[in-house]
Amino acid sequence: MAIHNAAGQKLFDECQEIRKTKFPNGLPEGEAVITQGYSLPAKYVIHTVGPIWYGGGNNEAKKLYNCYFNSLKLAMENEIRRIAFPAISTGVFGYSKEKAKKIADKAVADFVKQNPEAFDEITHILYKK
């Protein structure tokens, strides 16, 4: 929500249009879409839906992996050279930071191995509470 508040109404409107035209049932877990950044210092925002942690038996790891991998793919397709990720699914979605970090690291490593020249910088942001 902080991103939407900082970016302004135009980001909300673009997200509503994407939902209306492409994903009427919402963006599936692990998929990613891109919007303009509007009032943010970033030119683009890549949106992804992380899985809710149910104990590991609902394919959560693969869905979380796909969040990172598909976001990187979308960034590369849009010639974005620098990207920063929050710790997807670790807040109210209940994923442990340790488990999520291992998955994020693997997804990024796999993507970079396949596309070594795609990015200048990939940053993970993890807050401790």
N, C-alpha and C positions, 0 to 999 in steps of 0.2 A: 504494500500500500504506500510505503514511503516513496517509492519510485514514481508511482502515479501522481502523488501529491506534488512532488518536485517537478515533474514534467508538465503538469497542467492538463487542462480539459481536453486538449487535442489528442493526447495519448489515449485517454479514456475513450474518446470518440472513435479513434482508429481501432482500438481493441474491440469495441462494440461492433464495428463494421466487419471485422475479421470473424467474430463469433457469428454474426448474422449470415454472412455469405459463405464461410468456409467450414466453420465448426459449430453448428447450432446446438450440439450437445456438449460443448466445451472442448478445449484442447485435450487430447488424450495424454495420459501420463507418459513421459519420455519423449514426446514430440516437442518441436520448437517452432516458433514463428518470430518474425522480425517486424519492428515498427520504427518509425522515426523517433528521435530522442526529444524533440521539441524543446522545452525549456531546460533540459539537462545539458551539461557540458559534453556529453556523448552524442554523436551523430545518430546512433541507433541503440535500440534496446532489443535484446533477444529474450523472449518469454518462453519458459518451459514449465511444465507441471511435474513436480517430483512426486514420488509415491509416498503414501502414508505407511509407516512401519507397523506391520501386523505380526511381527515375530520372524519374518523371513520366508514364510511359506507361500507368499502370494507374488512371487517373482519380483520382489521389491528391488533386489540388487540389479537385475537386468534393466528394469525401468529407470533406475537412477543412473546407471551407466549410459543409457540412451539419452538422458537429459543432457549430459555433458557432451557426448559424441555428436548428437544431432545439433546442438548449439554451435559446436565448433564447425561442423559441416556448413551450417547456414552462414556463419561468420565468414568462412573461406569463400563461399559462393558470392558473398557481397563485398569481397576484397577488404574485409576488416582485418587489420594486422595486429591489433592489440585488443585483448578481451580480459575481463575480470569476472570471476564467478563468486557468488556467495556460497555458503555451505548449504546446498539444496537439500531440502527435506529434514534438516536437523532441528528445526524449531518446533512448532506445534505439530508437525507431522511425525515427530517422535524418533527419527533415525538417530542412532548414536553418532556422535561426531567422529569417533575413531573408525567405525565401519564405513561411514559415508566418505571419509577422507581417502581410505584405501580404494574405494570404487572410483572416486573422482580422479585420483592419481593414475589408476589403470586406464581409464577412458582417455585421459589426456595423453598419456604415454602411447597408447595404441594409435590415436589419431596422428600424433606427431611422427610416429614411425612410418605411417602410411603417407604423410604429407609434410615432409621435413622442412619445407620452405614456406609453409602457409602463414606462420605467425612470427612476429618479432617479440611478442610478450604475451604470456598467459599467466594470470594472477589468480590465486585462490584467497578468498577473504574468510577468515574464521574468527569469530568473536568468542571470547571466553566469558562466562558468567559465573 
